[in-house]
Amino acid sequence: MQKPELILADEPVASLDPQNAANVMDLLFQVCLENRITVVCTLHQVDLALDWAHRIVGLRNGEKVLDEATATLTKERVLEVYRQLDPDAGASTP
């Protein structure tokens, strides 16, 4: 039987409704916790990332723009990473 040390999960809940997404994340978290497996998971759902991850790393053009423990991270700080993609996203219209 395989005993991986690392699981790479690329958007594992991208097309799921919120309840099933939570179920999948819970299962993934429990399996990794019970078997002492590290999981690297790509998510674009900020709330899920904050709820399930121990640390969030944000990348843009191959450069790290965020690397922080979720215990000290706010949703607003994570959303700043997305706003930096579109400088006009936060601008008010006259």
MOPAC internal coordinates of N, CA, C and O (Angstrom, degrees):
PM7 1SCF
backbone

  N    0.0000 0     0.00 0     0.00 0    0    0    0
  C    1.4581 1     0.00 0     0.00 0    1    0    0
  C    1.5194 1   109.39 1     0.00 0    2    1    0
  O    1.2310 1   121.05 1   -38.48 1    3    2    1
  N    1.2999 1   115.59 1   141.52 1    3    2    1
  C    1.4568 1   120.93 1   178.01 1    5    3    2
  C    1.5218 1   110.70 1   -72.56 1    6    5    3
  O    1.2310 1   120.86 1   -36.97 1    7    6    5
  N    1.3049 1   115.96 1   143.03 1    7    6    5
  C    1.4644 1   121.77 1   176.79 1    9    7    6
  C    1.5241 1   107.32 1  -133.05 1   10    9    7
  O    1.2310 1   120.47 1  -100.82 1   11   10    9
  N    1.3236 1   116.71 1    79.18 1   11   10    9
  C    1.4650 1   118.60 1  -176.59 1   13   11   10
  C    1.5294 1   111.59 1   -68.90 1   14   13   11
  O    1.2310 1   121.45 1   -27.79 1   15   14   13
  N    1.3128 1   114.83 1   152.21 1   15   14   13
  C    1.4585 1   120.77 1   174.13 1   17   15   14
  C    1.5250 1   110.40 1   -94.63 1   18   17   15
  O    1.2310 1   120.96 1   163.08 1   19   18   17
  N    1.3355 1   115.76 1   -16.92 1   19   18   17
  C    1.4553 1   121.54 1  -174.39 1   21   19   18
  C    1.5158 1   110.21 1  -144.18 1   22   21   19
  O    1.2310 1   120.79 1   -43.19 1   23   22   21
  N    1.3292 1   116.10 1   136.81 1   23   22   21
  C    1.4646 1   121.81 1   173.02 1   25   23   22
  C    1.5215 1   107.37 1  -117.54 1   26   25   23
  O    1.2310 1   120.80 1   -50.76 1   27   26   25
  N    1.3239 1   116.07 1   129.24 1   27   26   25
  C    1.4555 1   121.46 1   173.81 1   29   27   26
  C    1.5186 1   107.41 1  -102.50 1   30   29   27
  O    1.2310 1   120.60 1   -61.90 1   31   30   29
  N    1.3266 1   116.45 1   118.10 1   31   30   29
  C    1.4651 1   121.76 1  -177.31 1   33   31   30
  C    1.5260 1   108.24 1  -117.72 1   34   33   31
  O    1.2310 1   120.53 1   -76.49 1   35   34   33
  N    1.3132 1   116.59 1   103.51 1   35   34   33
  C    1.4643 1   122.15 1  -177.50 1   37   35   34
  C    1.5219 1   109.75 1   -92.05 1   38   37   35
  O    1.2310 1   120.65 1   -75.66 1   39   38   37
  N    1.3222 1   116.37 1   104.34 1   39   38   37
  C    1.4666 1   123.11 1   178.99 1   41   39   38
  C    1.5337 1   111.54 1    51.70 1   42   41   39
  O    1.2310 1   119.44 1  -124.83 1   43   42   41
  N    1.3214 1   118.68 1    55.17 1   43   42   41
  C    1.4628 1   120.69 1  -174.17 1   45   43   42
  C    1.5311 1   114.42 1   -66.55 1   46   45   43
  O    1.2310 1   119.16 1   164.96 1   47   46   45
  N    1.3184 1   119.21 1   -15.04 1   47   46   45
  C    1.4681 1   121.04 1  -177.11 1   49   47   46
  C    1.5271 1   112.11 1  -127.11 1   50   49   47
  O    1.2310 1   120.08 1  -160.48 1   51   50   49
  N    1.3251 1   117.45 1    19.52 1   51   50   49
  C    1.4666 1   121.97 1  -172.76 1   53   51   50
  C    1.5250 1   114.19 1   -56.19 1   54   53   51
  O    1.2310 1   119.52 1   141.95 1   55   54   53
  N    1.3064 1   118.52 1   -38.05 1   55   54   53
  C    1.4695 1   120.78 1  -174.71 1   57   55   54
  C    1.5227 1   113.40 1  -107.48 1   58   57   55
  O    1.2310 1   120.39 1  -163.59 1   59   58   57
  N    1.3080 1   116.86 1    16.41 1   59   58   57
  C    1.4631 1   120.00 1  -176.73 1   61   59   58
  C    1.5218 1   111.78 1  -100.53 1   62   61   59
  O    1.2310 1   121.32 1   -27.46 1   63   62   61
  N    1.3349 1   115.08 1   152.54 1   63   62   61
  C    1.4631 1   120.15 1   173.89 1   65   63   62
  C    1.5274 1   108.12 1   -70.09 1   66   65   63
  O    1.2310 1   119.96 1   -17.25 1   67   66   65
  N    1.3429 1   117.68 1   162.75 1   67   66   65
  C    1.4721 1   120.30 1  -174.90 1   69   67   66
  C    1.5312 1   114.67 1   -54.95 1   70   69   67
  O    1.2310 1   119.68 1   139.14 1   71   70   69
  N    1.3192 1   118.22 1   -40.86 1   71   70   69
  C    1.4727 1   120.01 1  -178.72 1   73   71   70
  C    1.5242 1   111.62 1   -65.72 1   74   73   71
  O    1.2310 1   120.42 1   132.78 1   75   74   73
  N    1.3274 1   116.80 1   -47.22 1   75   74   73
  C    1.4659 1   119.48 1   179.80 1   77   75   74
  C    1.5252 1   111.14 1   -68.91 1   78   77   75
  O    1.2310 1   119.96 1   146.23 1   79   78   77
  N    1.3223 1   117.68 1   -33.77 1   79   78   77
  C    1.4602 1   120.67 1   176.01 1   81   79   78
  C    1.5261 1   109.76 1   -61.09 1   82   81   79
  O    1.2310 1   120.36 1   135.30 1   83   82   81
  N    1.3139 1   116.92 1   -44.70 1   83   82   81
  C    1.4667 1   121.01 1   178.43 1   85   83   82
  C    1.5305 1   110.69 1   -63.36 1   86   85   83
  O    1.2310 1   120.24 1   140.58 1   87   86   85
  N    1.3358 1   117.14 1   -39.42 1   87   86   85
  C    1.4702 1   120.79 1   178.65 1   89   87   86
  C    1.5317 1   111.36 1   -62.90 1   90   89   87
  O    1.2310 1   120.61 1   135.59 1   91   90   89
  N    1.3202 1   116.43 1   -44.41 1   91   90   89
  C    1.4664 1   120.70 1   179.49 1   93   91   90
  C    1.5210 1   110.73 1   -65.46 1   94   93   91
  O    1.2310 1   120.33 1   136.27 1   95   94   93
  N    1.3280 1   116.98 1   -43.73 1   95   94   93
  C    1.4636 1   120.09 1   179.15 1   97   95   94
  C    1.5234 1   110.73 1   -63.57 1   98   97   95
  O    1.2310 1   120.40 1   140.42 1   99   98   97
  N    1.3206 1   116.85 1   -39.58 1   99   98   97
  C    1.4589 1   121.07 1   178.38 1  101   99   98
  C    1.5258 1   110.60 1   -62.76 1  102  101   99
  O    1.2310 1   120.25 1   134.25 1  103  102  101
  N    1.3208 1   117.12 1   -45.75 1  103  102  101
  C    1.4577 1   121.62 1   179.01 1  105  103  102
  C    1.5282 1   110.99 1   -62.66 1  106  105  103
  O    1.2310 1   120.40 1   133.25 1  107  106  105
  N    1.3147 1   116.85 1   -46.75 1  107  106  105
  C    1.4572 1   121.41 1   179.10 1  109  107  106
  C    1.5295 1   110.73 1   -59.78 1  110  109  107
  O    1.2310 1   120.70 1   135.19 1  111  110  109
  N    1.3245 1   116.28 1   -44.81 1  111  110  109
  C    1.4577 1   121.48 1   179.79 1  113  111  110
  C    1.5290 1   110.86 1   -62.57 1  114  113  111
  O    1.2310 1   120.10 1   134.00 1  115  114  113
  N    1.3355 1   117.41 1   -46.00 1  115  114  113
  C    1.4663 1   121.14 1  -177.93 1  117  115  114
  C    1.5236 1   112.01 1   -65.06 1  118  117  115
  O    1.2310 1   120.18 1   136.42 1  119  118  117
  N    1.3326 1   117.25 1   -43.58 1  119  118  117
  C    1.4651 1   120.83 1   179.33 1  121  119  118
  C    1.5250 1   109.96 1   -61.19 1  122  121  119
  O    1.2310 1   120.71 1   135.61 1  123  122  121
  N    1.3156 1   116.25 1   -44.39 1  123  122  121
  C    1.4680 1   119.93 1  -178.73 1  125  123  122
  C    1.5245 1   111.38 1   -68.56 1  126  125  123
  O    1.2310 1   120.45 1   140.97 1  127  126  125
  N    1.3105 1   116.75 1   -39.03 1  127  126  125
  C    1.4612 1   120.76 1   179.26 1  129  127  126
  C    1.5259 1   110.87 1   -65.51 1  130  129  127
  O    1.2310 1   120.64 1   132.00 1  131  130  129
  N    1.3261 1   116.39 1   -48.00 1  131  130  129
  C    1.4665 1   121.21 1  -178.00 1  133  131  130
  C    1.5297 1   112.49 1   -64.47 1  134  133  131
  O    1.2310 1   120.74 1   146.68 1  135  134  133
  N    1.3250 1   116.20 1   -33.32 1  135  134  133
  C    1.4636 1   120.55 1  -176.25 1  137  135  134
  C    1.5240 1   113.25 1  -103.23 1  138  137  135
  O    1.2310 1   120.91 1  -173.16 1  139  138  137
  N    1.3201 1   115.86 1     6.84 1  139  138  137
  C    1.4691 1   121.92 1   179.02 1  141  139  138
  C    1.5231 1   111.63 1    53.89 1  142  141  139
  O    1.2310 1   121.54 1  -130.16 1  143  142  141
  N    1.3383 1   114.67 1    49.84 1  143  142  141
  C    1.4556 1   122.16 1  -179.71 1  145  143  142
  C    1.5255 1   108.27 1  -109.41 1  146  145  143
  O    1.2310 1   121.11 1   -45.83 1  147  146  145
  N    1.3126 1   115.49 1   134.17 1  147  146  145
  C    1.4581 1   120.67 1   173.89 1  149  147  146
  C    1.5216 1   108.27 1   -79.82 1  150  149  147
  O    1.2310 1   120.24 1   -41.49 1  151  150  149
  N    1.3246 1   117.14 1   138.51 1  151  150  149
  C    1.4576 1   120.86 1   175.32 1  153  151  150
  C    1.5233 1   108.94 1  -120.99 1  154  153  151
  O    1.2310 1   121.38 1   -47.36 1  155  154  153
  N    1.3223 1   114.97 1   132.64 1  155  154  153
  C    1.4571 1   121.89 1   172.41 1  157  155  154
  C    1.5188 1   104.84 1  -110.55 1  158  157  155
  O    1.2310 1   121.01 1   -62.05 1  159  158  157
  N    1.3183 1   115.67 1   117.95 1  159  158  157
  C    1.4573 1   121.25 1  -170.81 1  161  159  158
  C    1.5219 1   109.97 1  -126.08 1  162  161  159
  O    1.2310 1   120.37 1   -53.14 1  163  162  161
  N    1.3274 1   116.89 1   126.86 1  163  162  161
  C    1.4588 1   119.67 1   173.73 1  165  163  162
  C    1.5222 1   108.29 1   -91.14 1  166  165  163
  O    1.2310 1   121.14 1   -51.72 1  167  166  165
  N    1.3033 1   115.43 1   128.28 1  167  166  165
  C    1.4696 1   122.44 1   179.09 1  169  167  166
  C    1.5148 1   109.20 1  -139.74 1  170  169  167
  O    1.2310 1   120.79 1   -34.48 1  171  170  169
  N    1.3195 1   116.10 1   145.52 1  171  170  169
  C    1.4618 1   120.83 1   171.49 1  173  171  170
  C    1.5219 1   110.61 1  -110.65 1  174  173  171
  O    1.2310 1   120.52 1   178.03 1  175  174  173
  N    1.3224 1   116.61 1    -1.97 1  175  174  173
  C    1.4628 1   121.46 1   176.59 1  177  175  174
  C    1.5251 1   107.55 1   -89.20 1  178  177  175
  O    1.2310 1   121.11 1   -78.61 1  179  178  177
  N    1.3337 1   115.48 1   101.39 1  179  178  177
  C    1.4607 1   121.43 1  -174.44 1  181  179  178
  C    1.5255 1   111.83 1   -57.79 1  182  181  179
  O    1.2310 1   119.87 1   136.72 1  183  182  181
  N    1.3283 1   117.86 1   -43.28 1  183  182  181
  C    1.4643 1   120.21 1  -179.00 1  185  183  182
  C    1.5256 1   111.94 1   -60.80 1  186  185  183
  O    1.2310 1   120.39 1   137.36 1  187  186  185
  N    1.3275 1   116.86 1   -42.64 1  187  186  185
  C    1.4699 1   119.79 1   178.42 1  189  187  186
  C    1.5252 1   110.46 1   -63.85 1  190  189  187
  O    1.2310 1   120.66 1   136.86 1  191  190  189
  N    1.3042 1   116.33 1   -43.14 1  191  190  189
  C    1.4656 1   119.91 1   179.95 1  193  191  190
  C    1.5230 1   110.46 1   -60.72 1  194  193  191
  O    1.2310 1   120.42 1   135.08 1  195  194  193
  N    1.3194 1   116.79 1   -44.92 1  195  194  193
  C    1.4664 1   119.91 1  -179.98 1  197  195  194
  C    1.5233 1   111.94 1   -66.75 1  198  197  195
  O    1.2310 1   120.32 1   145.34 1  199  198  197
  N    1.3323 1   116.99 1   -34.66 1  199  198  197
  C    1.4655 1   120.67 1  -178.95 1  201  199  198
  C    1.5259 1   113.38 1   -75.20 1  202  201  199
  O    1.2310 1   119.70 1   146.04 1  203  202  201
  N    1.3199 1   118.19 1   -33.96 1  203  202  201
  C    1.4565 1   120.48 1  -170.66 1  205  203  202
  C    1.5169 1   114.88 1  -108.33 1  206  205  203
  O    1.2310 1   119.55 1   154.11 1  207  206  205
  N    1.2984 1   118.47 1   -25.89 1  207  206  205
  C    1.4672 1   120.40 1  -174.04 1  209  207  206
  C    1.5254 1   111.91 1   -86.95 1  210  209  207
  O    1.2310 1   121.72 1   -25.15 1  211  210  209
  N    1.3031 1   114.31 1   154.85 1  211  210  209
  C    1.4653 1   120.07 1   172.16 1  213  211  210
  C    1.5193 1   109.77 1   -91.46 1  214  213  211
  O    1.2310 1   121.16 1   154.92 1  215  214  213
  N    1.3220 1   115.38 1   -25.08 1  215  214  213
  C    1.4596 1   121.06 1  -177.36 1  217  215  214
  C    1.5164 1   108.35 1  -149.55 1  218  217  215
  O    1.2310 1   120.40 1   -36.28 1  219  218  217
  N    1.3233 1   116.84 1   143.72 1  219  218  217
  C    1.4597 1   121.47 1   177.33 1  221  219  218
  C    1.5245 1   108.19 1  -118.68 1  222  221  219
  O    1.2310 1   121.66 1   -48.96 1  223  222  221
  N    1.3259 1   114.43 1   131.04 1  223  222  221
  C    1.4526 1   121.51 1   176.68 1  225  223  222
  C    1.5222 1   106.50 1  -119.41 1  226  225  223
  O    1.2310 1   120.61 1   -55.68 1  227  226  225
  N    1.3174 1   116.43 1   124.32 1  227  226  225
  C    1.4608 1   121.57 1   177.55 1  229  227  226
  C    1.5149 1   109.98 1  -106.20 1  230  229  227
  O    1.2310 1   120.66 1   -46.64 1  231  230  229
  N    1.3263 1   116.34 1   133.36 1  231  230  229
  C    1.4628 1   121.76 1   179.92 1  233  231  230
  C    1.5190 1   110.21 1  -120.49 1  234  233  231
  O    1.2310 1   121.09 1   -34.25 1  235  234  233
  N    1.3196 1   115.52 1   145.75 1  235  234  233
  C    1.4588 1   121.48 1   173.20 1  237  235  234
  C    1.5212 1   107.87 1  -144.92 1  238  237  235
  O    1.2310 1   120.99 1   -56.94 1  239  238  237
  N    1.3163 1   115.71 1   123.06 1  239  238  237
  C    1.4650 1   121.42 1  -179.37 1  241  239  238
  C    1.5301 1   112.06 1    53.14 1  242  241  239
  O    1.2310 1   120.84 1  -140.84 1  243  242  241
  N    1.3263 1   116.00 1    39.16 1  243  242  241
  C    1.4504 1   121.02 1   178.05 1  245  243  242
  C    1.5203 1   114.67 1    78.41 1  246  245  243
  O    1.2310 1   120.15 1  -178.52 1  247  246  245
  N    1.3195 1   117.32 1     1.48 1  247  246  245
  C    1.4598 1   121.67 1  -179.96 1  249  247  246
  C    1.5226 1   110.32 1  -107.96 1  250  249  247
  O    1.2310 1   120.46 1   -39.83 1  251  250  249
  N    1.3086 1   116.74 1   140.17 1  251  250  249
  C    1.4576 1   121.88 1   177.94 1  253  251  250
  C    1.5315 1   108.65 1   -77.54 1  254  253  251
  O    1.2310 1   120.51 1   -58.02 1  255  254  253
  N    1.3412 1   116.63 1   121.98 1  255  254  253
  C    1.4649 1   120.96 1  -179.95 1  257  255  254
  C    1.5299 1   111.74 1  -113.78 1  258  257  255
  O    1.2310 1   120.56 1   172.96 1  259  258  257
  N    1.3246 1   116.53 1    -7.04 1  259  258  257
  C    1.4592 1   121.53 1   178.00 1  261  259  258
  C    1.5183 1   108.03 1  -155.47 1  262  261  259
  O    1.2310 1   120.57 1   -44.77 1  263  262  261
  N    1.3131 1   116.51 1   135.23 1  263  262  261
  C    1.4619 1   121.87 1   175.55 1  265  263  262
  C    1.5184 1   106.05 1  -156.41 1  266  265  263
  O    1.2310 1   121.30 1   -80.13 1  267  266  265
  N    1.3347 1   115.12 1    99.87 1  267  266  265
  C    1.4640 1   118.72 1  -173.44 1  269  267  266
  C    1.5304 1   110.29 1  -151.90 1  270  269  267
  O    1.2310 1   120.99 1   -32.21 1  271  270  269
  N    1.3011 1   115.72 1   147.79 1  271  270  269
  C    1.4593 1   121.61 1   175.26 1  273  271  270
  C    1.5261 1   108.95 1   -68.57 1  274  273  271
  O    1.2310 1   120.48 1   -40.21 1  275  274  273
  N    1.3179 1   116.69 1   139.79 1  275  274  273
  C    1.4704 1   119.58 1  -178.74 1  277  275  274
  C    1.5218 1   111.79 1   -66.23 1  278  277  275
  O    1.2310 1   119.97 1   157.93 1  279  278  277
  N    1.3162 1   117.67 1   -22.07 1  279  278  277
  C    1.4708 1   120.51 1   179.04 1  281  279  278
  C    1.5262 1   111.50 1   -62.63 1  282  281  279
  O    1.2310 1   120.12 1   153.82 1  283  282  281
  N    1.3238 1   117.38 1   -26.18 1  283  282  281
  C    1.4629 1   120.87 1  -178.71 1  285  283  282
  C    1.5202 1   112.86 1  -113.19 1  286  285  283
  O    1.2310 1   120.41 1  -174.70 1  287  286  285
  N    1.3243 1   116.82 1     5.30 1  287  286  285
  C    1.4570 1   122.06 1  -173.51 1  289  287  286
  C    1.5156 1   111.46 1  -102.53 1  290  289  287
  O    1.2310 1   120.48 1   -40.21 1  291  290  289
  N    1.3289 1   116.69 1   139.79 1  291  290  289
  C    1.4590 1   120.96 1   176.73 1  293  291  290
  C    1.5254 1   109.87 1  -105.54 1  294  293  291
  O    1.2310 1   121.09 1   -21.18 1  295  294  293
  N    1.3119 1   115.51 1   158.82 1  295  294  293
  C    1.4607 1   120.72 1   176.78 1  297  295  294
  C    1.5288 1   109.69 1   -60.86 1  298  297  295
  O    1.2310 1   120.55 1   140.58 1  299  298  297
  N    1.3065 1   116.56 1   -39.42 1  299  298  297
  C    1.4659 1   121.11 1   179.74 1  301  299  298
  C    1.5313 1   110.98 1   -59.01 1  302  301  299
  O    1.2310 1   120.66 1   137.38 1  303  302  301
  N    1.3141 1   116.34 1   -42.62 1  303  302  301
  C    1.4759 1   120.20 1   179.88 1  305  303  302
  C    1.5292 1   111.02 1   -64.08 1  306  305  303
  O    1.2310 1   120.10 1   139.22 1  307  306  305
  N    1.3130 1   117.41 1   -40.78 1  307  306  305
  C    1.4698 1   120.47 1   178.18 1  309  307  306
  C    1.5185 1   109.82 1   -65.78 1  310  309  307
  O    1.2310 1   120.16 1   137.37 1  311  310  309
  N    1.3237 1   117.29 1   -42.63 1  311  310  309
  C    1.4611 1   120.57 1  -178.96 1  313  311  310
  C    1.5232 1   112.02 1   -65.25 1  314  313  311
  O    1.2310 1   119.80 1   155.23 1  315  314  313
  N    1.3245 1   117.99 1   -24.77 1  315  314  313
  C    1.4689 1   120.92 1   175.35 1  317  315  314
  C    1.5258 1   110.80 1   -58.45 1  318  317  315
  O    1.2310 1   120.41 1   144.42 1  319  318  317
  N    1.3165 1   116.83 1   -35.58 1  319  318  317
  C    1.4606 1   121.16 1   179.72 1  321  319  318
  C    1.5272 1   109.59 1   -61.37 1  322  321  319
  O    1.2310 1   120.35 1   138.20 1  323  322  321
  N    1.3320 1   116.93 1   -41.80 1  323  322  321
  C    1.4599 1   120.49 1   178.61 1  325  323  322
  C    1.5234 1   111.08 1   -69.96 1  326  325  323
  O    1.2310 1   120.09 1   140.53 1  327  326  325
  N    1.3059 1   117.44 1   -39.47 1  327  326  325
  C    1.4690 1   120.47 1   179.96 1  329  327  326
  C    1.5194 1   111.58 1   -64.28 1  330  329  327
  O    1.2310 1   120.13 1   149.59 1  331  330  329
  N    1.3027 1   117.36 1   -30.41 1  331  330  329
  C    1.4570 1   120.50 1   179.55 1  333  331  330
  C    1.5248 1   111.83 1   -66.25 1  334  333  331
  O    1.2310 1   120.25 1   160.93 1  335  334  333
  N    1.3198 1   117.12 1   -19.07 1  335  334  333
  C    1.4727 1   120.71 1   176.52 1  337  335  334
  C    1.5165 1   111.08 1   -70.03 1  338  337  335
  O    1.2310 1   120.32 1   146.39 1  339  338  337
  N    1.3318 1   117.00 1   -33.61 1  339  338  337
  C    1.4602 1   122.95 1  -178.47 1  341  339  338
  C    1.5313 1   108.17 1  -127.75 1  342  341  339
  O    1.2310 1   120.06 1   -84.28 1  343  342  341
  N    1.3300 1   117.49 1    95.72 1  343  342  341
  C    1.4584 1   120.45 1  -175.53 1  345  343  342
  C    1.5184 1   113.48 1   -58.47 1  346  345  343
  O    1.2310 1   119.82 1   157.34 1  347  346  345
  N    1.3362 1   117.94 1   -22.66 1  347  346  345
  C    1.4618 1   120.68 1  -179.69 1  349  347  346
  C    1.5250 1   112.97 1   -86.90 1  350  349  347
  O    1.2310 1   120.08 1   175.34 1  351  350  349
  N    1.3378 1   117.44 1    -4.66 1  351  350  349
  C    1.4672 1   121.43 1  -175.38 1  353  351  350
  C    1.5134 1   112.09 1   -61.82 1  354  353  351
  O    1.2310 1   119.60 1   145.77 1  355  354  353
  N    1.3145 1   118.38 1   -34.23 1  355  354  353
  C    1.4533 1   121.08 1  -178.04 1  357  355  354
  C    1.5126 1   113.13 1   -94.86 1  358  357  355
  O    1.2310 1   119.84 1   175.65 1  359  358  357
  N    1.3190 1   117.91 1    -4.35 1  359  358  357
  C    1.4607 1   120.92 1  -176.51 1  361  359  358
  C    1.5159 1   110.81 1   -76.98 1  362  361  359
  O    1.2310 1   120.94 1   -38.52 1  363  362  361
  N    1.3131 1   115.81 1   141.48 1  363  362  361
  C    1.4595 1   119.49 1   177.41 1  365  363  362
  C    1.5229 1   109.01 1   -88.18 1  366  365  363
  O    1.2310 1   121.39 1   -28.98 1  367  366  365
  N    1.3176 1   114.95 1   151.02 1  367  366  365
  C    1.4588 1   119.64 1   179.27 1  369  367  366
  C    1.5180 1   109.36 1   -92.77 1  370  369  367
  O    1.2310 1   119.85 1   -37.00 1  371  370  369
  N    1.3494 1   117.90 1   143.00 1  371  370  369
  C    1.4677 1   120.16 1  -177.41 1  373  371  370
  C    1.5123 1   112.66 1   -70.05 1  374  373  371
  O    1.2310 1   120.10 1   180.00 1  375  374  373

